[in-house]
Amino acid sequence: MDTPTRVLKIGIIGCTEITQTIFISTLGFLHDYYQITYLCDDGSEDALRHCRRLVAGPAPAITQDAEELCASPDVDVVMVMSNYEDHVHHTTLALKHNKYVMVEKSMAMSLQDADTIIAAEQSSTGKVFVGHIRRYAPAFLAALDGVGGVDKIQYVRIRGNMRSIYSCNIIGPNPTFVSQSCTFPKNFTNSNEQDRIIRREKIVSTALHDECNVSLSPQSEKAWGLLGGLGCHDLSTMREVLGMPSSVLGVSMGFPFWNVLFQYPGFTVSYESGLIEIPDFDAHIEVYSTNKIVRVEYESAYIKGALTTMRIVEGSDGTYRESFIRHTYEDAYTLELKEFYRAVTTGKPIKTSAEDARMDLEIFRMVMEGQKTFQ
């Protein structure tokens, strides 16, 4: 087990639901690693006051000016938890002040914005760490080794966590999980909501019309949002296990369910996701070979201590053998924050980097170009 060498002073931009339900409490548990010293929300002073009350230990400073937080000597690292249309502005501000920054996925929703962040990082001593919790789960890391031991991949199936329309991929309504997390998040009126909607529309127009050559419509905009939501988790893990697909063979972006068939050299990958109202969580990646199946299953990250597990099925000469592996009781967000700490304090290379996150957008573009008409 790593021993923390110092406490990092962390500033959080965005008093959003995930800040309230996940990060304030998780950072509080990791008090030997982090202390929240600053909070920023440029749209709601009420949200700022609410989140300040949730912080364990000394009350952090609050501001509605993101640059004030990023420039503060009382902030070592910055966490960007704002909505995606503000990610570029907030992330580049942190880099301008040479701070390491952890930004929640999706880092960006257009290639143009991703390139802006990458350029800002290149002129900064700070680094970008993109929050992809699934890719730091020990079961997933072990699965990489398991897949590496597969003689020849024959087929891969990826199921996104099917959920309510407010998220993206097969589980039930997200508010069900949040309401049972004992975190009691509150919603506040955002004074900048209209400006945010305008910025969001501009980003989506750039991504779909200019970069994907897809006509703007409510259906195509919804599809783009679903890919950039929790679909980003599924496709990012796919990339780490298998690399980039060579092509898209077929796409059905109908609602409430959608499917994509990716082509890889020698095998195909089926990705399925959708929207239901049943309080269930079903998310996994499953790799098949002739004599071995490696499956990683994910639970809802909103449930504290929810596990990521690995199941391996092997068979030869008529023998069936199944192994179920649980590596740790530490939740994925705790593990991710520890990895961010190592990157900052030891200079450990960041695998979920800005350049890495850009590749997700390339896959989104492949999917959108695979179906020009959205119904």
Secondary structure as a PSIPRED ss2 file (coil, helix, strand):
# PSIPRED VFORMAT (PSIPRED V4.0)

   1 M C   1.000  0.000  0.000
   2 D C   1.000  0.000  0.000
   3 T C   1.000  0.000  0.000
   4 P C   1.000  0.000  0.000
   5 T C   1.000  0.000  0.000
   6 R C   1.000  0.000  0.000
   7 V C   1.000  0.000  0.000
   8 L E   0.000  0.000  1.000
   9 K E   0.000  0.000  1.000
  10 I E   0.000  0.000  1.000
  11 G E   0.000  0.000  1.000
  12 I E   0.000  0.000  1.000
  13 I E   0.000  0.000  1.000
  14 G C   1.000  0.000  0.000
  15 C C   1.000  0.000  0.000
  16 T C   1.000  0.000  0.000
  17 E H   0.000  1.000  0.000
  18 I H   0.000  1.000  0.000
  19 T H   0.000  1.000  0.000
  20 Q H   0.000  1.000  0.000
  21 T H   0.000  1.000  0.000
  22 I H   0.000  1.000  0.000
  23 F H   0.000  1.000  0.000
  24 I H   0.000  1.000  0.000
  25 S H   0.000  1.000  0.000
  26 T H   0.000  1.000  0.000
  27 L H   0.000  1.000  0.000
  28 G H   0.000  1.000  0.000
  29 F H   0.000  1.000  0.000
  30 L C   1.000  0.000  0.000
  31 H C   1.000  0.000  0.000
  32 D C   1.000  0.000  0.000
  33 Y C   1.000  0.000  0.000
  34 Y E   0.000  0.000  1.000
  35 Q E   0.000  0.000  1.000
  36 I E   0.000  0.000  1.000
  37 T E   0.000  0.000  1.000
  38 Y E   0.000  0.000  1.000
  39 L E   0.000  0.000  1.000
  40 C E   0.000  0.000  1.000
  41 D C   1.000  0.000  0.000
  42 D C   1.000  0.000  0.000
  43 G C   1.000  0.000  0.000
  44 S C   1.000  0.000  0.000
  45 E H   0.000  1.000  0.000
  46 D H   0.000  1.000  0.000
  47 A H   0.000  1.000  0.000
  48 L H   0.000  1.000  0.000
  49 R H   0.000  1.000  0.000
  50 H H   0.000  1.000  0.000
  51 C H   0.000  1.000  0.000
  52 R H   0.000  1.000  0.000
  53 R H   0.000  1.000  0.000
  54 L H   0.000  1.000  0.000
  55 V C   1.000  0.000  0.000
  56 A C   1.000  0.000  0.000
  57 G C   1.000  0.000  0.000
  58 P C   1.000  0.000  0.000
  59 A C   1.000  0.000  0.000
  60 P C   1.000  0.000  0.000
  61 A E   0.000  0.000  1.000
  62 I E   0.000  0.000  1.000
  63 T E   0.000  0.000  1.000
  64 Q C   1.000  0.000  0.000
  65 D C   1.000  0.000  0.000
  66 A H   0.000  1.000  0.000
  67 E H   0.000  1.000  0.000
  68 E H   0.000  1.000  0.000
  69 L H   0.000  1.000  0.000
  70 C H   0.000  1.000  0.000
  71 A H   0.000  1.000  0.000
  72 S C   1.000  0.000  0.000
  73 P C   1.000  0.000  0.000
  74 D C   1.000  0.000  0.000
  75 V C   1.000  0.000  0.000
  76 D C   1.000  0.000  0.000
  77 V E   0.000  0.000  1.000
  78 V E   0.000  0.000  1.000
  79 M E   0.000  0.000  1.000
  80 V E   0.000  0.000  1.000
  81 M C   1.000  0.000  0.000
  82 S C   1.000  0.000  0.000
  83 N C   1.000  0.000  0.000
  84 Y H   0.000  1.000  0.000
  85 E H   0.000  1.000  0.000
  86 D H   0.000  1.000  0.000
  87 H H   0.000  1.000  0.000
  88 V H   0.000  1.000  0.000
  89 H H   0.000  1.000  0.000
  90 H H   0.000  1.000  0.000
  91 T H   0.000  1.000  0.000
  92 T H   0.000  1.000  0.000
  93 L H   0.000  1.000  0.000
  94 A H   0.000  1.000  0.000
  95 L H   0.000  1.000  0.000
  96 K H   0.000  1.000  0.000
  97 H C   1.000  0.000  0.000
  98 N C   1.000  0.000  0.000
  99 K C   1.000  0.000  0.000
 100 Y E   0.000  0.000  1.000
 101 V E   0.000  0.000  1.000
 102 M E   0.000  0.000  1.000
 103 V E   0.000  0.000  1.000
 104 E E   0.000  0.000  1.000
 105 K C   1.000  0.000  0.000
 106 S C   1.000  0.000  0.000
 107 M C   1.000  0.000  0.000
 108 A C   1.000  0.000  0.000
 109 M C   1.000  0.000  0.000
 110 S C   1.000  0.000  0.000
 111 L H   0.000  1.000  0.000
 112 Q H   0.000  1.000  0.000
 113 D H   0.000  1.000  0.000
 114 A H   0.000  1.000  0.000
 115 D H   0.000  1.000  0.000
 116 T H   0.000  1.000  0.000
 117 I H   0.000  1.000  0.000
 118 I H   0.000  1.000  0.000
 119 A H   0.000  1.000  0.000
 120 A H   0.000  1.000  0.000
 121 E H   0.000  1.000  0.000
 122 Q H   0.000  1.000  0.000
 123 S C   1.000  0.000  0.000
 124 S C   1.000  0.000  0.000
 125 T C   1.000  0.000  0.000
 126 G C   1.000  0.000  0.000
 127 K C   1.000  0.000  0.000
 128 V E   0.000  0.000  1.000
 129 F E   0.000  0.000  1.000
 130 V E   0.000  0.000  1.000
 131 G E   0.000  0.000  1.000
 132 H C   1.000  0.000  0.000
 133 I H   0.000  1.000  0.000
 134 R H   0.000  1.000  0.000
 135 R H   0.000  1.000  0.000
 136 Y H   0.000  1.000  0.000
 137 A C   1.000  0.000  0.000
 138 P H   0.000  1.000  0.000
 139 A H   0.000  1.000  0.000
 140 F H   0.000  1.000  0.000
 141 L H   0.000  1.000  0.000
 142 A H   0.000  1.000  0.000
 143 A H   0.000  1.000  0.000
 144 L H   0.000  1.000  0.000
 145 D H   0.000  1.000  0.000
 146 G H   0.000  1.000  0.000
 147 V H   0.000  1.000  0.000
 148 G H   0.000  1.000  0.000
 149 G C   1.000  0.000  0.000
 150 V C   1.000  0.000  0.000
 151 D C   1.000  0.000  0.000
 152 K C   1.000  0.000  0.000
 153 I C   1.000  0.000  0.000
 154 Q C   1.000  0.000  0.000
 155 Y E   0.000  0.000  1.000
 156 V E   0.000  0.000  1.000
 157 R E   0.000  0.000  1.000
 158 I E   0.000  0.000  1.000
 159 R E   0.000  0.000  1.000
 160 G C   1.000  0.000  0.000
 161 N C   1.000  0.000  0.000
 162 M C   1.000  0.000  0.000
 163 R C   1.000  0.000  0.000
 164 S C   1.000  0.000  0.000
 165 I C   1.000  0.000  0.000
 166 Y C   1.000  0.000  0.000
 167 S C   1.000  0.000  0.000
 168 C C   1.000  0.000  0.000
 169 N C   1.000  0.000  0.000
 170 I C   1.000  0.000  0.000
 171 I E   0.000  0.000  1.000
 172 G C   1.000  0.000  0.000
 173 P C   1.000  0.000  0.000
 174 N H   0.000  1.000  0.000
 175 P H   0.000  1.000  0.000
 176 T H   0.000  1.000  0.000
 177 F H   0.000  1.000  0.000
 178 V H   0.000  1.000  0.000
 179 S H   0.000  1.000  0.000
 180 Q C   1.000  0.000  0.000
 181 S C   1.000  0.000  0.000
 182 C C   1.000  0.000  0.000
 183 T C   1.000  0.000  0.000
 184 F C   1.000  0.000  0.000
 185 P C   1.000  0.000  0.000
 186 K C   1.000  0.000  0.000
 187 N C   1.000  0.000  0.000
 188 F C   1.000  0.000  0.000
 189 T C   1.000  0.000  0.000
 190 N C   1.000  0.000  0.000
 191 S C   1.000  0.000  0.000
 192 N C   1.000  0.000  0.000
 193 E H   0.000  1.000  0.000
 194 Q H   0.000  1.000  0.000
 195 D H   0.000  1.000  0.000
 196 R H   0.000  1.000  0.000
 197 I H   0.000  1.000  0.000
 198 I H   0.000  1.000  0.000
 199 R H   0.000  1.000  0.000
 200 R H   0.000  1.000  0.000
 201 E H   0.000  1.000  0.000
 202 K H   0.000  1.000  0.000
 203 I H   0.000  1.000  0.000
 204 V H   0.000  1.000  0.000
 205 S H   0.000  1.000  0.000
 206 T H   0.000  1.000  0.000
 207 A H   0.000  1.000  0.000
 208 L H   0.000  1.000  0.000
 209 H H   0.000  1.000  0.000
 210 D H   0.000  1.000  0.000
 211 E H   0.000  1.000  0.000
 212 C C   1.000  0.000  0.000
 213 N C   1.000  0.000  0.000
 214 V C   1.000  0.000  0.000
 215 S C   1.000  0.000  0.000
 216 L C   1.000  0.000  0.000
 217 S C   1.000  0.000  0.000
 218 P H   0.000  1.000  0.000
 219 Q H   0.000  1.000  0.000
 220 S H   0.000  1.000  0.000
 221 E H   0.000  1.000  0.000
 222 K H   0.000  1.000  0.000
 223 A H   0.000  1.000  0.000
 224 W H   0.000  1.000  0.000
 225 G H   0.000  1.000  0.000
 226 L H   0.000  1.000  0.000
 227 L H   0.000  1.000  0.000
 228 G H   0.000  1.000  0.000
 229 G C   1.000  0.000  0.000
 230 L C   1.000  0.000  0.000
 231 G H   0.000  1.000  0.000
 232 C H   0.000  1.000  0.000
 233 H H   0.000  1.000  0.000
 234 D H   0.000  1.000  0.000
 235 L H   0.000  1.000  0.000
 236 S H   0.000  1.000  0.000
 237 T H   0.000  1.000  0.000
 238 M H   0.000  1.000  0.000
 239 R H   0.000  1.000  0.000
 240 E H   0.000  1.000  0.000
 241 V H   0.000  1.000  0.000
 242 L H   0.000  1.000  0.000
 243 G C   1.000  0.000  0.000
 244 M C   1.000  0.000  0.000
 245 P C   1.000  0.000  0.000
 246 S C   1.000  0.000  0.000
 247 S E   0.000  0.000  1.000
 248 V E   0.000  0.000  1.000
 249 L E   0.000  0.000  1.000
 250 G E   0.000  0.000  1.000
 251 V E   0.000  0.000  1.000
 252 S E   0.000  0.000  1.000
 253 M C   1.000  0.000  0.000
 254 G C   1.000  0.000  0.000
 255 F C   1.000  0.000  0.000
 256 P C   1.000  0.000  0.000
 257 F E   0.000  0.000  1.000
 258 W E   0.000  0.000  1.000
 259 N E   0.000  0.000  1.000
 260 V E   0.000  0.000  1.000
 261 L E   0.000  0.000  1.000
 262 F E   0.000  0.000  1.000
 263 Q E   0.000  0.000  1.000
 264 Y E   0.000  0.000  1.000
 265 P C   1.000  0.000  0.000
 266 G C   1.000  0.000  0.000
 267 F E   0.000  0.000  1.000
 268 T E   0.000  0.000  1.000
 269 V E   0.000  0.000  1.000
 270 S E   0.000  0.000  1.000
 271 Y E   0.000  0.000  1.000
 272 E E   0.000  0.000  1.000
 273 S E   0.000  0.000  1.000
 274 G E   0.000  0.000  1.000
 275 L C   1.000  0.000  0.000
 276 I C   1.000  0.000  0.000
 277 E C   1.000  0.000  0.000
 278 I C   1.000  0.000  0.000
 279 P C   1.000  0.000  0.000
 280 D C   1.000  0.000  0.000
 281 F E   0.000  0.000  1.000
 282 D C   1.000  0.000  0.000
 283 A E   0.000  0.000  1.000
 284 H E   0.000  0.000  1.000
 285 I E   0.000  0.000  1.000
 286 E E   0.000  0.000  1.000
 287 V E   0.000  0.000  1.000
 288 Y E   0.000  0.000  1.000
 289 S C   1.000  0.000  0.000
 290 T C   1.000  0.000  0.000
 291 N C   1.000  0.000  0.000
 292 K E   0.000  0.000  1.000
 293 I E   0.000  0.000  1.000
 294 V E   0.000  0.000  1.000
 295 R E   0.000  0.000  1.000
 296 V E   0.000  0.000  1.000
 297 E E   0.000  0.000  1.000
 298 Y E   0.000  0.000  1.000
 299 E C   1.000  0.000  0.000
 300 S C   1.000  0.000  0.000
 301 A C   1.000  0.000  0.000
 302 Y C   1.000  0.000  0.000
 303 I C   1.000  0.000  0.000
 304 K C   1.000  0.000  0.000
 305 G C   1.000  0.000  0.000
 306 A C   1.000  0.000  0.000
 307 L C   1.000  0.000  0.000
 308 T C   1.000  0.000  0.000
 309 T E   0.000  0.000  1.000
 310 M E   0.000  0.000  1.000
 311 R E   0.000  0.000  1.000
 312 I E   0.000  0.000  1.000
 313 V E   0.000  0.000  1.000
 314 E E   0.000  0.000  1.000
 315 G E   0.000  0.000  1.000
 316 S E   0.000  0.000  1.000
 317 D C   1.000  0.000  0.000
 318 G C   1.000  0.000  0.000
 319 T E   0.000  0.000  1.000
 320 Y E   0.000  0.000  1.000
 321 R E   0.000  0.000  1.000
 322 E E   0.000  0.000  1.000
 323 S E   0.000  0.000  1.000
 324 F E   0.000  0.000  1.000
 325 I E   0.000  0.000  1.000
 326 R C   1.000  0.000  0.000
 327 H C   1.000  0.000  0.000
 328 T C   1.000  0.000  0.000
 329 Y C   1.000  0.000  0.000
 330 E C   1.000  0.000  0.000
 331 D C   1.000  0.000  0.000
 332 A H   0.000  1.000  0.000
 333 Y H   0.000  1.000  0.000
 334 T H   0.000  1.000  0.000
 335 L H   0.000  1.000  0.000
 336 E H   0.000  1.000  0.000
 337 L H   0.000  1.000  0.000
 338 K H   0.000  1.000  0.000
 339 E H   0.000  1.000  0.000
 340 F H   0.000  1.000  0.000
 341 Y H   0.000  1.000  0.000
 342 R H   0.000  1.000  0.000
 343 A H   0.000  1.000  0.000
 344 V H   0.000  1.000  0.000
 345 T H   0.000  1.000  0.000
 346 T H   0.000  1.000  0.000
 347 G C   1.000  0.000  0.000
 348 K C   1.000  0.000  0.000
 349 P C   1.000  0.000  0.000
 350 I C   1.000  0.000  0.000
 351 K C   1.000  0.000  0.000
 352 T C   1.000  0.000  0.000
 353 S C   1.000  0.000  0.000
 354 A H   0.000  1.000  0.000
 355 E H   0.000  1.000  0.000
 356 D H   0.000  1.000  0.000
 357 A H   0.000  1.000  0.000
 358 R H   0.000  1.000  0.000
 359 M H   0.000  1.000  0.000
 360 D H   0.000  1.000  0.000
 361 L H   0.000  1.000  0.000
 362 E H   0.000  1.000  0.000
 363 I H   0.000  1.000  0.000
 364 F H   0.000  1.000  0.000
 365 R H   0.000  1.000  0.000
 366 M H   0.000  1.000  0.000
 367 V H   0.000  1.000  0.000
 368 M H   0.000  1.000  0.000
 369 E H   0.000  1.000  0.000
 370 G H   0.000  1.000  0.000
 371 Q C   1.000  0.000  0.000
 372 K C   1.000  0.000  0.000
 373 T C   1.000  0.000  0.000
 374 F C   1.000  0.000  0.000
 375 Q C   1.000  0.000  0.000
